[in-house]
């Protein structure tokens, strides 16, 4: 929905979230979902006005993703969702081969779906088209 013009920069900005910042604590997909909301409603400088929908939308996205992750995996940590010990280089390599990485990919998709649903609830289809630059 966003980031098409600066796709490479957006992907690079999210890269540090991999593996819960390579420690397993933080789910990068959940953190990335909140960053998408920030891209739409946050401010880039002190001179800009922050959109009043930022905090409520971040909370709504986070709460839904937290509920989803806790129901499916037991908590929101990357370590639990990925079933990976990010401190063990061999385990990190193994997850690329043994299918554990696929679960993360599925959860990233779930996060994207939730972000899209929440944004449509918050801004509606017409404003979403404007935010996307679609006429």
N, C-alpha and C positions, 0 to 999 in steps of 0.2 A: 504493500500500500504506500509506503514511503521509501525514500532513499534511492530511487531509481537514478537520479542525476549523479549522486555521489555513492554509487553502489560499492565501489572498492573501498572507499573511506569508511562506509558503514560496516562492511564485513571486517575490516581491520580493527575498527573500534570495538567490536564484539569479541575479537580473538582472545583477549586476555581473560575472558570469562570461562574459557574451556576448562573442564575438569574442576569446576569450582575454584577458579583462579589457581589451578594446578595444585590444590590442597584438599579438595573434596568437600569443603564446608558449604559453599554457596552454590545453588543451582544456577548455572549461567543462563539457562533458558528462561527462568523466572526473572532474573536480573535484566536480561535482554528485553523481555516483555515490558518491563517498566521503563526501560530506555526508549522504546518506541513511543510510549505515551509522552515522555519528556521531550522527544523530538517534535511532537505535535503541539504540546501545550506549554512547554518550558520557555524560559527566556535565555537569550544568548549573551546578554549584558545587563548591567545594573540599570541602564537607561530604558530597557524594554519593560513592558508590563507583562507579568506572568498571567497566563490564562487562568481564570478562577476554577476551571475544571481539572487542573493538574492533580491536586492532592486527592480529590474524591475519585478520580479515574484510576490513579495509581493504586489506591486502596482497593477499589473494586477488582481490578485485574489481579493484584496480589492475593486478595482473599479467595478468589475463585481458584487460582492456581495452587494456593496452599491447600485448600480443601481437596482438590483433585489429586495432588501429590500425596497427601496424607492418606487418603482413601486407597489409592493404588499402590503406594510404596511404603507408607508408614511415617514418612517425614519429608521435608523439602531439601535435604542435603544432597549434593551431587554424589557423595560417597554412597548413600543409600540407593538413589535412583540408578546410578551407573554400576553399582556392585563392583567398584574399583578402588583399590588402595593407590591413591595418586602419589604416595611417597615411594612406591615400589615401581621402578622403571620397567621391570619385567611384566608386572601386572598391567601397566598402562599399554604395553605392546600387545599383550595377550588379548585385551578387550577389543582390539581392532579386528582380531581374527575369530574369536569365539562367539560373536553375536551380541555381546553386551553393549557394544556401540550402537547397535540397531535400536535398542530400547531408548537410548538417549535421543536418537533421531526421531523416534515416534513421539517422545515427550516434547521435543522442540515443535513438532507439528501441532500437538495439542495446545501448546502455549500460544502459537500463532493463531490458532482458531479462536481461543478465548479472547485474545487481544482484539481480533476482528469483531467478534460479537459485542464486546464491551464498547468498542469505539462506535459501532453502529447504534447501540443503545444511547450513548452519550451525545453523539453529534447528528445522527440520522444519515440517511443515504445521500441526500442532496449536499449537505456540508462535507461529507466524506469525499464526494466527487471534487468539490472545490479544493479541499486539502490535498487531494491527489493530483490536482491540476488537470483533471478530466472535465471536458465541457460537454 
